[in-house]
């Protein structure tokens, strides 16, 4: 079971620090938010979003990787 710290964070079991629990929870709630927004879109806008993701997604991924490489 996860433990709560005095600062309000969550400590993963068996670790001295936050471990994997906090980033996983952030990713999960982000996914849930996007999923709920997706379900509310009409079918025509869903198709439009897929077309835009196919068109611009590779550019965004390439840029994100190049920005990540520049960091030390």
N, C-alpha and C positions, 0 to 999 in steps of 0.2 A: 504494500500500500504506500502511496506517496505521502511524504511528510511536508507540512507547511513550515516555512522558516519564519523567523521574527520579522523579516523585512516584507513578508507577504508573498514570497516566492514558493515554488514547489521543488522539493528535493526528491530526485529519483531514488528508489530503494537500492542500497548497496553501493552508492556513490558518495563521495565526499562533497560534491557540488550539485549543481542543478541537473547535470546529466542530460539525458535525451528527452525528458518529459516535456519541458517547456517549449522547445522548437516544434516538437511533434504536435502539441496542443495548438500552437499558433497556426501551423499548416492545416490542421484539421478544421479549425473554425473558419479559416479563410476559404477552404474548399466548401464548407457548408454555406457560407455567405454567397459565394459565386453560384452554387447549385440552386439555391433558393431564388436568386435573381434570374437565372436561366429559365427556371420553370414558369416564372411570371411573364416572360416574353411571349408575344404572339408568334405563331409559326413562321410568318414572313420575316420577322426581325431575327428569329433564330437562324434562318437560312442566311440572312444578310451578315450576321455575326460570324458564321462559319466561313463565308466567302472572304470577309475581311481578315479573319485569323489565318486563313490559308495564304492570303496575299502578303500580309505584313508580319506574320509570326516568325518566319525564317530571318527577316531583317532584325527583328527585336532580339532573337536568340543570338545572332552573330554579334550584335552590339553588346549584349550583356556579357558574352564570353570575352570579348576584347577588353571591356572595362574590368572584368575580373582578373585578366592576365596582367594588367598594368599595376595592380596593387601588389605591395610587397608581401 
